[in-house]
Amino acid sequence: MLDIATAYNKYGFLGNEFLTWIWYLVETDQDITALSGSENPVTLEIGNSISLENNLGDKSKEKISIKGDQAGLEEGTTALKKGAWVTDMNLICRIGEEEYKFSIKGESFNITGLKTPTIDTSSSEDEIEGLIIEKTFLIMKVIKVIDTLFLKFIEKRISDDWNTSDLKDIRAWIQS
Amino acid sequence: MGLISSTHSISRYYVDGNFFDGAAEGIRQGLIENAIPEIENEYDEISAGWTPLETPYNPDFESASFIFGTYFAFSLRIDKKSIPAKLVQKHMAIETEKKKKESGRPFISKNEKAEIKEMVIDILMHKTPFIPNIYDVLWDYDNRNLILFSTQNAANELFETLFFKSFDHKPIRIFPYTLIEKSGNFASDKKDRVTALAPLNMKGVQ
């Protein structure tokens, strides 16, 4: 295994590519349930923020951030056309009846602002164990969806037909 | 932003290794030995250690539980003093004037200035209270996963150092590369293909 710091810097792009792929899945109505291998229906929706970054080749970077509940993503798609990547995004993930909202950063997979379905936190101290287990179950559930989708993306990314199928479709979506 | 909050900020770790005397006992020992000190050293700038999840201001692991179902959960408490730069500046100016009067000189030397600054910071540090910050830790020992409820670099770095010191297990941050390495989904030939990857050109034109 590579040195951790080296690996973080060298392969951070895989996380950004993954988030860009997620956006593609959402916009082109792909079957996320099947990709995530979930028993329950899984849907993803772009939430209230998305950030993109474009390397301009001379060590400078162009950064685009779109925020707001009703914000249009046109500037984001324009940035994609210019070669930008999604670096972090806010997602709404529905697993069966449950809704999760969170922001995820591509290079670190850090998750911020994660809201899980509500659980009753007014329980007595005796029930704290139940609360922790329930909360953990919910957090682990959404993490599992993210991890499974990421590993599915990597499987596709290293497959022989990546260039002729998935990449071709993503490029067509970007240019559409 | 902890485990029982309505919103969470999380970073994830992979933790490999076993405890000689069983996980519960090994973790209990590590927590007790590295619990945050109850008595604050008033001259310290920072104090950090483990506390029970339910009683973060009473770091007593003899009475508090850290086992919840199949998980181990506890908190990292970081008590830190922060002296505003403007306060240092103000006291520096006051003390500098005093020194000038005492010496009868219209100026003070570089060394005297450094001594005054050290003294001012010492006094202010002594007077400033610790501000506690609490970050919950959830360790799914059986699946070798751990969640730290923080995405702040300073807290994460302190956590990694204290965790290794306490349990002799090195926590490995989960990010795209390590997730592939540790997932068990990829054989070595596939991992080699991953390490050979370079960033894509998505737009399709050079």
Chai-1 contact restraints between the chains, C-beta under 6 A:
chainA,res_idxA,chainB,res_idxB,connection_type,confidence,min_distance_angstrom,max_distance_angstrom,comment,restraint_id
A,M1,B,E181,contact,1.0,0.0,6.0,A-B,restraint_1
A,A7,B,Y177,contact,1.0,0.0,6.0,A-B,restraint_2
A,Y8,B,F175,contact,1.0,0.0,6.0,A-B,restraint_3
A,Y11,B,P176,contact,1.0,0.0,6.0,A-B,restraint_4
A,Y11,B,Y177,contact,1.0,0.0,6.0,A-B,restraint_5
A,F13,B,P199,contact,1.0,0.0,6.0,A-B,restraint_6
A,L14,B,P176,contact,1.0,0.0,6.0,A-B,restraint_7
A,G15,B,P176,contact,1.0,0.0,6.0,A-B,restraint_8
A,E17,B,L200,contact,1.0,0.0,6.0,A-B,restraint_9
A,G83,B,K203,contact,1.0,0.0,6.0,A-B,restraint_10
A,S108,B,F175,contact,1.0,0.0,6.0,A-B,restraint_11
A,F109,B,F175,contact,1.0,0.0,6.0,A-B,restraint_12
A,N110,B,S11,contact,1.0,0.0,6.0,A-B,restraint_13
A,N110,B,T151,contact,1.0,0.0,6.0,A-B,restraint_14
A,I111,B,I10,contact,1.0,0.0,6.0,A-B,restraint_15
A,T112,B,S9,contact,1.0,0.0,6.0,A-B,restraint_16
A,T112,B,T151,contact,1.0,0.0,6.0,A-B,restraint_17
A,G113,B,T7,contact,1.0,0.0,6.0,A-B,restraint_18
A,L114,B,H8,contact,1.0,0.0,6.0,A-B,restraint_19
A,K115,B,T7,contact,1.0,0.0,6.0,A-B,restraint_20
A,T121,B,I4,contact,1.0,0.0,6.0,A-B,restraint_21
A,E129,B,F68,contact,1.0,0.0,6.0,A-B,restraint_22
A,I132,B,F68,contact,1.0,0.0,6.0,A-B,restraint_23
A,I132,B,A73,contact,1.0,0.0,6.0,A-B,restraint_24
A,I133,B,G69,contact,1.0,0.0,6.0,A-B,restraint_25
A,K135,B,L3,contact,1.0,0.0,6.0,A-B,restraint_26
A,T136,B,Y71,contact,1.0,0.0,6.0,A-B,restraint_27
A,L151,B,S183,contact,1.0,0.0,6.0,A-B,restraint_28
A,L151,B,N185,contact,1.0,0.0,6.0,A-B,restraint_29
A,I154,B,I180,contact,1.0,0.0,6.0,A-B,restraint_30
A,I158,B,R193,contact,1.0,0.0,6.0,A-B,restraint_31
A,I158,B,V194,contact,1.0,0.0,6.0,A-B,restraint_32
A,R171,B,G204,contact,1.0,0.0,6.0,A-B,restraint_33
A,I174,B,M202,contact,1.0,0.0,6.0,A-B,restraint_34
